[in-house]
Amino acid sequence: LNSQYLQPTMADERFDPMLLGLAQQHQGIDAVLDTFFSFLRRKTDFFSGAASERARDAILSAYQRQANLAERDNAARAASRAEEDRRSAESRARAQERVEREARETERAMQAAA
């Protein structure tokens, strides 16, 4: 097991088309994971010998890194939506104030003309 793979890395989108193709050929995440781990079992030493404990640790570590990133991304999206909602509410309030002000001005002008 090469330790370079245990280090956190930036998102590498160059594999997205290949992985998306793989995912589209499977029925659910369980099948995708089974295919991936089958590849590791058949074509690498990932599961062999003393490295199996390190392999388990690597899997859990990778999962935790991605879960943390997902949590951060979800929080950022929620904050962005909240800010967008706040701005929208402010804009609606300003528009309502403008309509009410114009209505008052129109009413005063009509009263003054009478």
C-alpha positions in Angstrom: 0.0 0.0 0.0 1.6 3.2 -1.1 1.5 5.9 1.5 1.1 8.7 -1.1 -2.5 7.5 -1.5 -3.2 8.0 2.2 -2.5 11.7 1.9 -5.5 14.1 1.3 -5.6 15.4 -2.2 -7.5 18.1 -4.0 -10.6 17.0 -6.0 -9.4 15.5 -9.2 -12.2 16.1 -11.7 -10.3 14.6 -14.6 -11.6 11.1 -13.6 -15.2 12.3 -13.4 -16.3 11.1 -16.9 -14.8 7.7 -16.3 -16.3 7.3 -12.9 -19.7 8.7 -14.1 -19.7 6.1 -16.8 -18.9 3.4 -14.2 -21.7 4.6 -12.0 -24.2 4.7 -14.8 -23.6 1.0 -15.6 -24.5 0.0 -12.0 -27.7 -0.1 -10.0 -26.8 1.9 -6.9 -23.8 2.7 -4.8 -23.4 -0.8 -3.4 -22.7 -2.2 -6.8 -20.3 0.6 -7.6 -18.3 0.0 -4.4 -18.4 -3.8 -5.0 -16.9 -3.3 -8.5 -14.2 -1.0 -7.2 -13.2 -3.3 -4.3 -13.4 -6.3 -6.7 -10.8 -4.5 -8.9 -8.6 -3.8 -5.9 -8.8 -7.5 -4.9 -8.1 -8.9 -8.3 -5.6 -6.4 -9.7 -3.7 -5.0 -6.7 -2.2 -6.1 -3.4 -4.6 -4.0 -1.5 -6.1 -6.8 0.5 -3.1 -9.0 1.0 -1.2 -9.7 4.2 -0.3 -7.2 6.8 -1.4 -4.4 4.5 -5.1 -5.3 5.1 -5.2 -3.3 8.3 -3.6 -0.3 6.6 -6.1 -0.8 3.7 -9.0 -0.6 6.1 -7.5 2.5 7.7 -7.0 4.0 4.2 -10.7 3.4 3.3 -12.0 4.9 6.5 -9.6 7.9 6.2 -10.7 8.5 2.6 -14.3 8.3 3.7 -13.8 10.7 6.5 -12.0 13.2 4.3 -14.8 13.2 1.8 -17.5 13.3 4.5 -15.9 16.3 6.0 -15.7 18.0 2.6 -19.3 17.2 2.0 -20.3 18.6 5.3 -18.3 21.8 4.6 -19.8 22.1 1.1 -23.4 21.6 2.4 -22.9 24.2 5.1 -21.5 26.7 2.5 -24.5 26.0 0.2 -26.9 26.5 3.1 -25.2 29.8 4.1 -25.4 30.9 0.5 -29.1 30.0 0.2 -29.8 31.9 3.5 -27.9 34.9 2.2 -29.9 34.8 -1.1 -33.1 34.4 0.9 -32.2 37.4 3.0 -31.4 39.6 0.0 -34.6 38.5 -1.7 -36.6 39.4 1.4 -34.9 42.8 1.6 -35.6 43.4 -2.0 -39.3 42.5 -1.6 -39.5 44.8 1.4 -38.0 47.7 -0.5 -40.4 47.1 -3.4 -43.3 47.0 -1.0 -42.2 50.2 0.7 -41.8 51.9 -2.7 -45.4 50.8 -3.7 -46.8 52.1 -0.4 -44.9 55.4 -0.7 -46.1 55.9 -4.3 -49.6 55.1 -3.2 -49.4 57.7 -0.4 -48.0 60.3 -2.7 -50.7 59.6 -5.3 -53.4 59.9 -2.6 -51.9 63.2 -1.4 -51.7 64.6 -4.9 -55.3 63.6 -5.5 -56.4 65.2 -2.2 -54.5 68.4 -3.1 -56.1 68.6 -6.5 -59.6 68.3 -5.0 
